């Protein structure tokens, strides 16, 4: 939902600063675009259009005396400061506080930091509708994951993944699942004292028990006292889609995942 703001200052961002300050603020002007993931920048461009362009314009110069493309932010030198300005606002200047998810904030900051060099014309924008089709079909994602009470419990529930994981993180998970796997989701191999073998996904551990989802998605609690063998793997059981999906298909799936906010 678009949050209205009066012609004030989106981030109290007023052109100011020396070349040294500019270099400190915007790594991309120093030739380091790798500091921000392209998927985050592209997602941030969408967030900017939805939340900010009404006042600041698509080119960032819609408010008199403010040019967001300049990369010179008077009250936000670092990214954490930029987050604070966005989420608390400057009511006296007509800018409201914005309530954004962590993934939206990450994307918006990445876009603002790269607005001066990002070419929307060359952007490979993802389409969430196409992404849903790939997710349900070619990707066969519901055979392991669950979304809004539909699908398997073998892998993590993705119903609110778009509110918690950035676009860049989601893209990396699709390309290299092991690299992005959270420790709590690592595959486990258990052999009990009576010889029963259980393979699954770790959900939780405490002093006395281990909770996991087995390969059929069933929730199991095992007493540590009953273990003969317990191994945790750092290799994800999720396949890589690096070669299975095209760049456009990956962008579409990421777009769909970003739309999952638990609502």
C-alpha atoms as an extended CHARMM CRD file, in Angstrom:
* protein
*
       263  EXT
         1         1  UNK       CA              0.0000000000        0.0000000000        0.0000000000  PROA      1               0.0000000000
         2         2  UNK       CA              1.3710000000        3.3700000000       -0.9190000000  PROA      2               0.0000000000
         3         3  UNK       CA              2.1060000000        5.6080000000        2.0440000000  PROA      3               0.0000000000
         4         4  UNK       CA              1.4080000000        9.2400000000        1.1620000000  PROA      4               0.0000000000
         5         5  UNK       CA              3.9570000000       11.8680000000        1.9490000000  PROA      5               0.0000000000
         6         6  UNK       CA              3.9050000000       15.5730000000        1.3800000000  PROA      6               0.0000000000
         7         7  UNK       CA              6.5720000000       17.2440000000       -0.7110000000  PROA      7               0.0000000000
         8         8  UNK       CA              9.1610000000       17.0690000000        2.0180000000  PROA      8               0.0000000000
         9         9  UNK       CA             12.2670000000       15.0270000000        2.1220000000  PROA      9               0.0000000000
        10        10  UNK       CA             12.1010000000       11.2520000000        1.7600000000  PROA      10              0.0000000000
        11        11  UNK       CA             15.2120000000       10.7480000000        3.8000000000  PROA      11              0.0000000000
        12        12  UNK       CA             15.9300000000       14.3730000000        4.6400000000  PROA      12              0.0000000000
        13        13  UNK       CA             18.3530000000       13.7990000000        1.8030000000  PROA      13              0.0000000000
        14        14  UNK       CA             19.7240000000       17.1320000000        0.7760000000  PROA      14              0.0000000000
        15        15  UNK       CA             22.5500000000       17.5800000000       -1.6420000000  PROA      15              0.0000000000
        16        16  UNK       CA             25.6650000000       18.2110000000        0.4170000000  PROA      16              0.0000000000
        17        17  UNK       CA             29.1880000000       16.9610000000        1.0390000000  PROA      17              0.0000000000
        18        18  UNK       CA             32.6710000000       16.7860000000       -0.3100000000  PROA      18              0.0000000000
        19        19  UNK       CA             34.0490000000       14.1050000000       -2.6790000000  PROA      19              0.0000000000
        20        20  UNK       CA             35.5010000000       12.3310000000        0.3580000000  PROA      20              0.0000000000
        21        21  UNK       CA             32.1070000000       12.1580000000        2.0580000000  PROA      21              0.0000000000
        22        22  UNK       CA             30.5190000000       11.0520000000       -1.2060000000  PROA      22              0.0000000000
        23        23  UNK       CA             32.9840000000        8.1870000000       -1.4950000000  PROA      23              0.0000000000
        24        24  UNK       CA             32.2290000000        7.1090000000        2.0670000000  PROA      24              0.0000000000
        25        25  UNK       CA             28.4980000000        7.0950000000        1.4180000000  PROA      25              0.0000000000
        26        26  UNK       CA             28.2150000000        5.4130000000       -1.9350000000  PROA      26              0.0000000000
        27        27  UNK       CA             30.5890000000        2.5300000000       -2.6730000000  PROA      27              0.0000000000
        28        28  UNK       CA             29.2080000000        2.1660000000       -6.2100000000  PROA      28              0.0000000000
        29        29  UNK       CA             30.6810000000        5.5640000000       -7.0920000000  PROA      29              0.0000000000
        30        30  UNK       CA             34.0650000000        4.0880000000       -6.1370000000  PROA      30              0.0000000000
        31        31  UNK       CA             33.5810000000        1.2380000000       -8.5590000000  PROA      31              0.0000000000
        32        32  UNK       CA             32.2810000000       -1.3880000000       -6.1110000000  PROA      32              0.0000000000
        33        33  UNK       CA             28.7830000000       -2.3370000000       -7.2990000000  PROA      33              0.0000000000
        34        34  UNK       CA             29.3550000000       -5.8170000000       -5.8340000000  PROA      34              0.0000000000
        35        35  UNK       CA             28.6920000000       -4.3030000000       -2.3960000000  PROA      35              0.0000000000
        36        36  UNK       CA             24.9920000000       -4.6060000000       -3.2690000000  PROA      36              0.0000000000
        37        37  UNK       CA             23.3990000000       -7.6630000000       -4.8650000000  PROA      37              0.0000000000
        38        38  UNK       CA             21.7070000000       -6.9420000000       -8.1930000000  PROA      38              0.0000000000
        39        39  UNK       CA             18.5800000000       -8.8650000000       -7.1820000000  PROA      39              0.0000000000
        40        40  UNK       CA             18.2390000000       -6.5680000000       -4.1580000000  PROA      40              0.0000000000
        41        41  UNK       CA             18.7330000000       -3.4650000000       -6.3120000000  PROA      41              0.0000000000
        42        42  UNK       CA             16.0540000000       -4.5990000000       -8.7660000000  PROA      42              0.0000000000
        43        43  UNK       CA             13.6230000000       -5.3830000000       -5.9540000000  PROA      43              0.0000000000
        44        44  UNK       CA             14.4270000000       -2.0410000000       -4.3620000000  PROA      44              0.0000000000
        45        45  UNK       CA             13.5250000000       -0.2780000000       -7.6090000000  PROA      45              0.0000000000
        46        46  UNK       CA             10.0450000000       -1.7850000000       -7.3360000000  PROA      46              0.0000000000
        47        47  UNK       CA              9.7240000000       -0.7580000000       -3.6900000000  PROA      47              0.0000000000
        48        48  UNK       CA             10.8290000000        2.7680000000       -4.5970000000  PROA      48              0.0000000000
        49        49  UNK       CA              8.1780000000        2.9990000000       -7.3080000000  PROA      49              0.0000000000
        50        50  UNK       CA              5.4720000000        1.7930000000       -4.9220000000  PROA      50              0.0000000000
        51        51  UNK       CA              6.4660000000        3.8070000000       -1.8440000000  PROA      51              0.0000000000
        52        52  UNK       CA              8.5750000000        6.7880000000       -2.8450000000  PROA      52              0.0000000000
        53        53  UNK       CA              8.0020000000        7.8220000000       -6.4490000000  PROA      53              0.0000000000
        54        54  UNK       CA              4.6970000000        9.5820000000       -5.7090000000  PROA      54              0.0000000000
        55        55  UNK       CA              6.6440000000       12.4140000000       -4.0820000000  PROA      55              0.0000000000
        56        56  UNK       CA             10.1780000000       12.0110000000       -5.3870000000  PROA      56              0.0000000000
        57        57  UNK       CA              9.4050000000       10.9310000000       -8.9430000000  PROA      57              0.0000000000
        58        58  UNK       CA             10.8660000000        7.9440000000      -10.7450000000  PROA      58              0.0000000000
        59        59  UNK       CA             14.1340000000        9.7980000000      -11.2480000000  PROA      59              0.0000000000
        60        60  UNK       CA             14.4240000000       10.8800000000       -7.6060000000  PROA      60              0.0000000000
        61        61  UNK       CA             14.3490000000       14.6290000000       -8.2010000000  PROA      61              0.0000000000
        62        62  UNK       CA             10.6510000000       15.3350000000       -7.7300000000  PROA      62              0.0000000000
        63        63  UNK       CA             11.1430000000       17.3270000000       -4.5190000000  PROA      63              0.0000000000
        64        64  UNK       CA             12.7400000000       20.7430000000       -4.8670000000  PROA      64              0.0000000000
        65        65  UNK       CA             16.3350000000       20.7680000000       -3.6850000000  PROA      65              0.0000000000
        66        66  UNK       CA             16.5130000000       16.9840000000       -3.3780000000  PROA      66              0.0000000000
        67        67  UNK       CA             18.1670000000       14.6670000000       -5.8850000000  PROA      67              0.0000000000
        68        68  UNK       CA             18.2820000000       11.0730000000       -4.6720000000  PROA      68              0.0000000000
        69        69  UNK       CA             20.4340000000       10.0580000000       -7.6380000000  PROA      69              0.0000000000
        70        70  UNK       CA             23.2760000000       12.2570000000       -6.3840000000  PROA      70              0.0000000000
        71        71  UNK       CA             24.2170000000        9.7400000000       -3.7010000000  PROA      71              0.0000000000
        72        72  UNK       CA             24.8180000000       12.5510000000       -1.1940000000  PROA      72              0.0000000000
        73        73  UNK       CA             22.6790000000       11.9970000000        1.8750000000  PROA      73              0.0000000000
        74        74  UNK       CA             22.9300000000       14.7000000000        4.5270000000  PROA      74              0.0000000000
        75        75  UNK       CA             21.5400000000       12.6970000000        7.4380000000  PROA      75              0.0000000000
        76        76  UNK       CA             22.3920000000        9.1420000000        6.3980000000  PROA      76              0.0000000000
        77        77  UNK       CA             26.0370000000        8.3770000000        5.7320000000  PROA      77              0.0000000000
        78        78  UNK       CA             25.8730000000        4.6650000000        6.5660000000  PROA      78              0.0000000000
        79        79  UNK       CA             23.2960000000        2.0670000000        5.5960000000  PROA      79              0.0000000000
        80        80  UNK       CA             22.1220000000        1.6010000000        9.2320000000  PROA      80              0.0000000000
        81        81  UNK       CA             21.5420000000        5.3650000000        9.4190000000  PROA      81              0.0000000000
        82        82  UNK       CA             19.6060000000        5.1880000000        6.1710000000  PROA      82              0.0000000000
        83        83  UNK       CA             17.4240000000        2.4210000000        7.6460000000  PROA      83              0.0000000000
        84        84  UNK       CA             16.7310000000        4.5800000000       10.6770000000  PROA      84              0.0000000000
        85        85  UNK       CA             15.7250000000        7.5900000000        8.5880000000  PROA      85              0.0000000000
        86        86  UNK       CA             13.3550000000        5.5000000000        6.4670000000  PROA      86              0.0000000000
        87        87  UNK       CA             11.6800000000        3.7570000000        9.4010000000  PROA      87              0.0000000000
        88        88  UNK       CA             11.3820000000        6.7920000000       11.7040000000  PROA      88              0.0000000000
        89        89  UNK       CA             10.8170000000        9.5110000000        9.1020000000  PROA      89              0.0000000000
        90        90  UNK       CA             11.0240000000       13.3000000000        9.5340000000  PROA      90              0.0000000000
        91        91  UNK       CA              7.4550000000       14.3710000000       10.3440000000  PROA      91              0.0000000000
        92        92  UNK       CA              8.4220000000       18.0280000000       10.7060000000  PROA      92              0.0000000000
        93        93  UNK       CA              9.5860000000       17.9920000000        7.0850000000  PROA      93              0.0000000000
        94        94  UNK       CA              6.5310000000       16.1490000000        5.8580000000  PROA      94              0.0000000000
        95        95  UNK       CA              8.0970000000       12.7000000000        5.5890000000  PROA      95              0.0000000000
        96        96  UNK       CA              6.2270000000        9.9300000000        7.4290000000  PROA      96              0.0000000000
        97        97  UNK       CA              7.7660000000        6.8250000000        8.9520000000  PROA      97              0.0000000000
        98        98  UNK       CA              7.6670000000        3.8510000000        6.5910000000  PROA      98              0.0000000000
        99        99  UNK       CA              6.7670000000        0.3660000000        7.7820000000  PROA      99              0.0000000000
       100       100  UNK       CA              8.6920000000       -2.0010000000        5.5340000000  PROA      100             0.0000000000
       101       101  UNK       CA              9.7090000000       -5.6330000000        5.8550000000  PROA      101             0.0000000000
       102       102  UNK       CA             13.4240000000       -6.4250000000        6.2620000000  PROA      102             0.0000000000
       103       103  UNK       CA             13.6010000000       -7.5930000000        2.6380000000  PROA      103             0.0000000000
       104       104  UNK       CA             11.9520000000       -4.3770000000        1.4100000000  PROA      104             0.0000000000
       105       105  UNK       CA             14.3570000000       -2.2480000000        3.4540000000  PROA      105             0.0000000000
       106       106  UNK       CA             17.3640000000       -4.1580000000        2.1560000000  PROA      106             0.0000000000
       107       107  UNK       CA             16.1890000000       -3.7100000000       -1.4160000000  PROA      107             0.0000000000
       108       108  UNK       CA             15.3000000000       -0.0240000000       -1.0570000000  PROA      108             0.0000000000
       109       109  UNK       CA             18.6910000000        0.8350000000        0.4410000000  PROA      109             0.0000000000
       110       110  UNK       CA             20.4950000000       -1.1440000000       -2.2520000000  PROA      110             0.0000000000
       111       111  UNK       CA             18.5510000000        0.7590000000       -4.9120000000  PROA      111             0.0000000000
       112       112  UNK       CA             19.1430000000        4.1920000000       -3.3590000000  PROA      112             0.0000000000
       113       113  UNK       CA             22.8680000000        3.4670000000       -3.1460000000  PROA      113             0.0000000000
       114       114  UNK       CA             22.9190000000        2.4730000000       -6.8230000000  PROA      114             0.0000000000
       115       115  UNK       CA             20.2260000000        4.7300000000       -8.2330000000  PROA      115             0.0000000000
       116       116  UNK       CA             22.7770000000        6.8340000000      -10.0640000000  PROA      116             0.0000000000
       117       117  UNK       CA             24.0970000000        3.8800000000      -12.0800000000  PROA      117             0.0000000000
       118       118  UNK       CA             21.2100000000        1.4020000000      -12.2180000000  PROA      118             0.0000000000
       119       119  UNK       CA             19.6780000000        1.0470000000      -15.6730000000  PROA      119             0.0000000000
       120       120  UNK       CA             16.0220000000        0.0790000000      -15.3550000000  PROA      120             0.0000000000
       121       121  UNK       CA             15.9360000000       -0.6440000000      -19.0580000000  PROA      121             0.0000000000
       122       122  UNK       CA             18.4200000000       -3.5050000000      -18.6500000000  PROA      122             0.0000000000
       123       123  UNK       CA             16.7610000000       -4.8340000000      -15.5090000000  PROA      123             0.0000000000
       124       124  UNK       CA             15.4600000000       -8.3960000000      -15.6360000000  PROA      124             0.0000000000
       125       125  UNK       CA             12.3290000000       -7.7910000000      -13.6120000000  PROA      125             0.0000000000
       126       126  UNK       CA             10.7240000000      -10.9020000000      -12.2000000000  PROA      126             0.0000000000
       127       127  UNK       CA              7.0320000000      -11.6720000000      -12.5560000000  PROA      127             0.0000000000
       128       128  UNK       CA              5.4260000000      -13.2650000000       -9.4930000000  PROA      128             0.0000000000
       129       129  UNK       CA              2.6140000000      -14.8930000000      -11.4980000000  PROA      129             0.0000000000
       130       130  UNK       CA              5.0760000000      -16.6590000000      -13.7800000000  PROA      130             0.0000000000
       131       131  UNK       CA              7.1640000000      -17.4700000000      -10.7260000000  PROA      131             0.0000000000
       132       132  UNK       CA              4.1930000000      -19.1560000000       -9.0350000000  PROA      132             0.0000000000
       133       133  UNK       CA              3.6960000000      -21.3170000000      -12.1220000000  PROA      133             0.0000000000
       134       134  UNK       CA              7.3580000000      -22.3860000000      -12.0660000000  PROA      134             0.0000000000
       135       135  UNK       CA              7.2660000000      -22.9220000000       -8.2970000000  PROA      135             0.0000000000
       136       136  UNK       CA              4.2360000000      -25.2110000000       -8.5640000000  PROA      136             0.0000000000
       137       137  UNK       CA              5.2690000000      -26.9310000000      -11.7810000000  PROA      137             0.0000000000
       138       138  UNK       CA              8.7660000000      -27.0870000000      -13.2350000000  PROA      138             0.0000000000
       139       139  UNK       CA             10.4670000000      -26.4100000000       -9.9110000000  PROA      139             0.0000000000
       140       140  UNK       CA              8.3060000000      -28.9700000000       -8.0510000000  PROA      140             0.0000000000
       141       141  UNK       CA              8.9160000000      -26.9350000000       -4.9070000000  PROA      141             0.0000000000
       142       142  UNK       CA              5.7760000000      -28.0530000000       -3.0610000000  PROA      142             0.0000000000
       143       143  UNK       CA              7.1060000000      -31.6130000000       -3.0260000000  PROA      143             0.0000000000
       144       144  UNK       CA              9.3610000000      -30.4360000000       -0.1880000000  PROA      144             0.0000000000
       145       145  UNK       CA              8.1850000000      -26.9770000000        0.8990000000  PROA      145             0.0000000000
       146       146  UNK       CA              4.8820000000      -25.7370000000        2.2320000000  PROA      146             0.0000000000
       147       147  UNK       CA              3.0800000000      -22.4700000000        1.4310000000  PROA      147             0.0000000000
       148       148  UNK       CA             -0.0970000000      -21.3810000000        3.2080000000  PROA      148             0.0000000000
       149       149  UNK       CA             -0.9380000000      -24.9150000000        4.4000000000  PROA      149             0.0000000000
       150       150  UNK       CA             -0.3180000000      -26.4940000000        0.9920000000  PROA      150             0.0000000000
       151       151  UNK       CA              2.6480000000      -28.7670000000        0.2870000000  PROA      151             0.0000000000
       152       152  UNK       CA              5.1290000000      -30.9040000000        2.1880000000  PROA      152             0.0000000000
       153       153  UNK       CA              6.8010000000      -30.4210000000        5.5680000000  PROA      153             0.0000000000
       154       154  UNK       CA             10.1070000000      -31.9370000000        4.4520000000  PROA      154             0.0000000000
       155       155  UNK       CA             11.6960000000      -28.5290000000        3.9220000000  PROA      155             0.0000000000
       156       156  UNK       CA             11.0780000000      -25.1520000000        5.6290000000  PROA      156             0.0000000000
       157       157  UNK       CA              7.6450000000      -23.5270000000        5.3910000000  PROA      157             0.0000000000
       158       158  UNK       CA              7.9050000000      -20.6070000000        2.9590000000  PROA      158             0.0000000000
       159       159  UNK       CA              4.6150000000      -18.8660000000        3.7760000000  PROA      159             0.0000000000
       160       160  UNK       CA              6.3440000000      -15.7120000000        5.0790000000  PROA      160             0.0000000000
       161       161  UNK       CA              9.7340000000      -16.0530000000        3.3990000000  PROA      161             0.0000000000
       162       162  UNK       CA              9.3170000000      -12.7820000000        1.4800000000  PROA      162             0.0000000000
       163       163  UNK       CA              9.1220000000      -10.7570000000        4.6860000000  PROA      163             0.0000000000
       164       164  UNK       CA             12.3020000000      -12.2150000000        6.1470000000  PROA      164             0.0000000000
       165       165  UNK       CA             14.7290000000      -12.9890000000        3.3370000000  PROA      165             0.0000000000
       166       166  UNK       CA             16.1420000000      -10.4640000000        0.8940000000  PROA      166             0.0000000000
       167       167  UNK       CA             15.9360000000      -10.8710000000       -2.8660000000  PROA      167             0.0000000000
       168       168  UNK       CA             19.6670000000      -11.5180000000       -3.0340000000  PROA      168             0.0000000000
       169       169  UNK       CA             19.5010000000      -14.1890000000       -0.3450000000  PROA      169             0.0000000000
       170       170  UNK       CA             16.6160000000      -15.9510000000       -2.0840000000  PROA      170             0.0000000000
       171       171  UNK       CA             18.4170000000      -15.9350000000       -5.4180000000  PROA      171             0.0000000000
       172       172  UNK       CA             21.5350000000      -17.4000000000       -3.8050000000  PROA      172             0.0000000000
       173       173  UNK       CA             19.4190000000      -20.1080000000       -2.1820000000  PROA      173             0.0000000000
       174       174  UNK       CA             18.0960000000      -21.1340000000       -5.5890000000  PROA      174             0.0000000000
       175       175  UNK       CA             21.5390000000      -21.1600000000       -7.1700000000  PROA      175             0.0000000000
       176       176  UNK       CA             23.5560000000      -22.6160000000       -4.2730000000  PROA      176             0.0000000000
       177       177  UNK       CA             21.2870000000      -23.9960000000       -1.5150000000  PROA      177             0.0000000000
       178       178  UNK       CA             24.0850000000      -25.1970000000        0.7610000000  PROA      178             0.0000000000
       179       179  UNK       CA             25.6370000000      -21.7380000000        0.8880000000  PROA      179             0.0000000000
       180       180  UNK       CA             22.4270000000      -20.1580000000        2.2070000000  PROA      180             0.0000000000
       181       181  UNK       CA             21.2090000000      -22.9580000000        4.4550000000  PROA      181             0.0000000000
       182       182  UNK       CA             20.5370000000      -21.9040000000        8.0400000000  PROA      182             0.0000000000
       183       183  UNK       CA             22.1670000000      -24.1590000000       10.6750000000  PROA      183             0.0000000000
       184       184  UNK       CA             18.7910000000      -25.0910000000       12.1540000000  PROA      184             0.0000000000
       185       185  UNK       CA             17.6860000000      -26.4750000000        8.7580000000  PROA      185             0.0000000000
       186       186  UNK       CA             20.6820000000      -28.7410000000        8.1870000000  PROA      186             0.0000000000
       187       187  UNK       CA             20.0020000000      -32.3890000000        7.2420000000  PROA      187             0.0000000000
       188       188  UNK       CA             20.5300000000      -34.8950000000       10.0600000000  PROA      188             0.0000000000
       189       189  UNK       CA             21.2130000000      -38.6390000000       10.1550000000  PROA      189             0.0000000000
       190       190  UNK       CA             20.1960000000      -40.4590000000       13.3170000000  PROA      190             0.0000000000
       191       191  UNK       CA             20.6450000000      -44.0730000000       14.3930000000  PROA      191             0.0000000000
       192       192  UNK       CA             18.9320000000      -45.0180000000       17.6420000000  PROA      192             0.0000000000
       193       193  UNK       CA             20.2200000000      -47.5840000000       20.1340000000  PROA      193             0.0000000000
       194       194  UNK       CA             17.8040000000      -50.1850000000       18.7530000000  PROA      194             0.0000000000
       195       195  UNK       CA             19.1220000000      -49.6290000000       15.1980000000  PROA      195             0.0000000000
       196       196  UNK       CA             16.3520000000      -47.4420000000       13.7930000000  PROA      196             0.0000000000
       197       197  UNK       CA             17.6250000000      -45.0420000000       11.0970000000  PROA      197             0.0000000000
       198       198  UNK       CA             16.0520000000      -41.6090000000       10.7580000000  PROA      198             0.0000000000
       199       199  UNK       CA             17.0190000000      -39.0330000000        8.1260000000  PROA      199             0.0000000000
       200       200  UNK       CA             15.4460000000      -35.6290000000        8.1560000000  PROA      200             0.0000000000
       201       201  UNK       CA             15.7290000000      -31.9120000000        8.7990000000  PROA      201             0.0000000000
       202       202  UNK       CA             16.6830000000      -30.5320000000       12.1670000000  PROA      202             0.0000000000
       203       203  UNK       CA             14.0520000000      -28.2500000000       13.6930000000  PROA      203             0.0000000000
       204       204  UNK       CA             15.2040000000      -27.7240000000       17.2600000000  PROA      204             0.0000000000
       205       205  UNK       CA             17.5000000000      -29.0770000000       19.9470000000  PROA      205             0.0000000000
       206       206  UNK       CA             17.6300000000      -28.8360000000       23.7040000000  PROA      206             0.0000000000
       207       207  UNK       CA             19.6150000000      -30.5240000000       26.4520000000  PROA      207             0.0000000000
       208       208  UNK       CA             17.6370000000      -33.7540000000       26.3280000000  PROA      208             0.0000000000
       209       209  UNK       CA             15.9600000000      -34.0490000000       22.9180000000  PROA      209             0.0000000000
       210       210  UNK       CA             16.2770000000      -33.3920000000       19.1990000000  PROA      210             0.0000000000
       211       211  UNK       CA             13.2410000000      -32.4070000000       17.1500000000  PROA      211             0.0000000000
       212       212  UNK       CA             13.2100000000      -33.0020000000       13.4110000000  PROA      212             0.0000000000
       213       213  UNK       CA             11.0210000000      -33.5140000000       10.3680000000  PROA      213             0.0000000000
       214       214  UNK       CA             11.7530000000      -36.8660000000        8.7440000000  PROA      214             0.0000000000
       215       215  UNK       CA             11.8730000000      -37.5450000000        5.0030000000  PROA      215             0.0000000000
       216       216  UNK       CA              8.0920000000      -37.9520000000        4.9490000000  PROA      216             0.0000000000
       217       217  UNK       CA              7.5700000000      -34.6440000000        6.7020000000  PROA      217             0.0000000000
       218       218  UNK       CA              6.5330000000      -36.2080000000       10.0030000000  PROA      218             0.0000000000
       219       219  UNK       CA              7.4920000000      -34.3630000000       13.1700000000  PROA      219             0.0000000000
       220       220  UNK       CA              9.6800000000      -36.5090000000       15.4560000000  PROA      220             0.0000000000
       221       221  UNK       CA             11.2870000000      -35.9650000000       18.8530000000  PROA      221             0.0000000000
       222       222  UNK       CA             14.2160000000      -38.2030000000       19.7920000000  PROA      222             0.0000000000
       223       223  UNK       CA             15.7760000000      -38.4890000000       23.2460000000  PROA      223             0.0000000000
       224       224  UNK       CA             19.5260000000      -37.9230000000       23.2530000000  PROA      224             0.0000000000
       225       225  UNK       CA             19.8360000000      -40.8500000000       25.6570000000  PROA      225             0.0000000000
       226       226  UNK       CA             18.4840000000      -43.1340000000       22.8990000000  PROA      226             0.0000000000
       227       227  UNK       CA             21.0500000000      -42.0800000000       20.2640000000  PROA      227             0.0000000000
       228       228  UNK       CA             23.7610000000      -44.3390000000       18.9560000000  PROA      228             0.0000000000
       229       229  UNK       CA             24.7350000000      -42.0410000000       16.0950000000  PROA      229             0.0000000000
       230       230  UNK       CA             23.9230000000      -38.4310000000       15.2560000000  PROA      230             0.0000000000
       231       231  UNK       CA             25.3800000000      -36.5900000000       12.2610000000  PROA      231             0.0000000000
       232       232  UNK       CA             24.5880000000      -33.1160000000       10.9620000000  PROA      232             0.0000000000
       233       233  UNK       CA             25.3790000000      -32.3250000000        7.3160000000  PROA      233             0.0000000000
       234       234  UNK       CA             26.3240000000      -28.9370000000        5.9010000000  PROA      234             0.0000000000
       235       235  UNK       CA             25.1630000000      -29.9950000000        2.4190000000  PROA      235             0.0000000000
       236       236  UNK       CA             21.5750000000      -29.1210000000        1.5840000000  PROA      236             0.0000000000
       237       237  UNK       CA             19.2610000000      -31.7580000000        0.1600000000  PROA      237             0.0000000000
       238       238  UNK       CA             17.6800000000      -29.0640000000       -2.0140000000  PROA      238             0.0000000000
       239       239  UNK       CA             18.8510000000      -29.2280000000       -5.6510000000  PROA      239             0.0000000000
       240       240  UNK       CA             20.5140000000      -26.2600000000       -7.2940000000  PROA      240             0.0000000000
       241       241  UNK       CA             18.4380000000      -24.4940000000       -9.9400000000  PROA      241             0.0000000000
       242       242  UNK       CA             21.4950000000      -22.7640000000      -11.4020000000  PROA      242             0.0000000000
       243       243  UNK       CA             21.2740000000      -24.8190000000      -14.6020000000  PROA      243             0.0000000000
       244       244  UNK       CA             17.6780000000      -25.9870000000      -14.3290000000  PROA      244             0.0000000000
       245       245  UNK       CA             16.1430000000      -22.5230000000      -14.6770000000  PROA      245             0.0000000000
       246       246  UNK       CA             17.0130000000      -19.6190000000      -16.9590000000  PROA      246             0.0000000000
       247       247  UNK       CA             18.0050000000      -16.2420000000      -15.5250000000  PROA      247             0.0000000000
       248       248  UNK       CA             14.4900000000      -14.9440000000      -16.2550000000  PROA      248             0.0000000000
       249       249  UNK       CA             12.8670000000      -17.9650000000      -14.5890000000  PROA      249             0.0000000000
       250       250  UNK       CA             15.0460000000      -17.4990000000      -11.5150000000  PROA      250             0.0000000000
       251       251  UNK       CA             14.0150000000      -13.8350000000      -11.3530000000  PROA      251             0.0000000000
       252       252  UNK       CA             10.3690000000      -14.8740000000      -11.6410000000  PROA      252             0.0000000000
       253       253  UNK       CA             10.6260000000      -17.3970000000       -8.8080000000  PROA      253             0.0000000000
       254       254  UNK       CA             12.4020000000      -14.8540000000       -6.5920000000  PROA      254             0.0000000000
       255       255  UNK       CA              9.5970000000      -12.3860000000       -7.3390000000  PROA      255             0.0000000000
       256       256  UNK       CA              7.0100000000      -14.9530000000       -6.2640000000  PROA      256             0.0000000000
       257       257  UNK       CA              8.9030000000      -15.8090000000       -3.0750000000  PROA      257             0.0000000000
       258       258  UNK       CA              9.1550000000      -12.1150000000       -2.2000000000  PROA      258             0.0000000000
       259       259  UNK       CA              5.3610000000      -11.8870000000       -2.4290000000  PROA      259             0.0000000000
       260       260  UNK       CA              4.9820000000      -14.4730000000        0.3610000000  PROA      260             0.0000000000
       261       261  UNK       CA              4.6190000000      -12.3830000000        3.4820000000  PROA      261             0.0000000000
       262       262  UNK       CA              2.4290000000      -14.5950000000        5.6440000000  PROA      262             0.0000000000
       263       263  UNK       CA             -0.8160000000      -12.8580000000        4.7080000000  PROA      263             0.0000000000
